């Protein structure tokens, strides 16, 4: 049984599946465009963990377009594994960058090639890095998918 705040949100006229799917499309498109901007325009070579996050983000753009076109009510079930795993990779990447930059990485070969996963190429305000932006994008996508499961209205 959903809580009273979720019930209230889902009864509002703006919280309908179409709008949630559009917001999900917009967030995933901005995240994908941002990662392509950093790698293609700014010439930042993605590290191993960045590639894993891309693997989970890029399909969300195509899947959300298909879900919008077909009015797929089960779309959130496809989003959850991608967004949850992407958020876990992003959180681990951020932890590696900010809290243990000199520690060895036991899970992934993060020094493959010339780019280390602990290297901070972009930093805003001293703590906002690319993995943190990725984490928040995945978190918002997960929240939108959760809300879409709580409403049955399309328009």
QUICOR-V135421 format. One record per residue. N is the residue number from 1. SS is DSSP state (@ for helix, = for strand, . for the rest). Layout:
N,SS
N,SS
This chain:
1,.
2,.
3,.
4,@
5,@
6,@
7,@
8,@
9,@
10,@
11,@
12,.
13,.
14,.
15,.
16,.
17,@
18,@
19,@
20,@
21,@
22,@
23,@
24,@
25,@
26,@
27,@
28,@
29,@
30,@
31,@
32,@
33,@
34,@
35,@
36,@
37,@
38,@
39,@
40,@
41,@
42,.
43,.
44,.
45,.
46,.
47,.
48,@
49,@
50,@
51,@
52,@
53,@
54,@
55,@
56,@
57,@
58,@
59,@
60,@
61,@
62,@
63,@
64,@
65,@
66,@
67,@
68,@
69,@
70,@
71,.
72,.
73,.
74,.
75,@
76,@
77,@
78,@
79,@
80,@
81,@
82,@
83,@
84,@
85,@
86,@
87,@
88,@
89,@
90,@
91,@
92,@
93,@
94,@
95,@
96,@
97,@
98,@
99,.
100,.
101,.
102,.
103,.
104,.
105,.
106,.
107,.
108,.
109,.
110,.
111,.
112,.
113,.
114,.
115,.
116,.
117,.
118,.
119,.
120,.
121,.
122,.
123,=
124,=
125,.
126,.
127,.
128,=
129,=
130,@
131,@
132,@
133,@
134,@
135,@
136,@
137,@
138,@
139,@
140,@
141,@
142,@
143,@
144,@
145,@
146,@
147,@
148,@
149,@
150,@
151,.
152,.
153,.
154,.
155,.
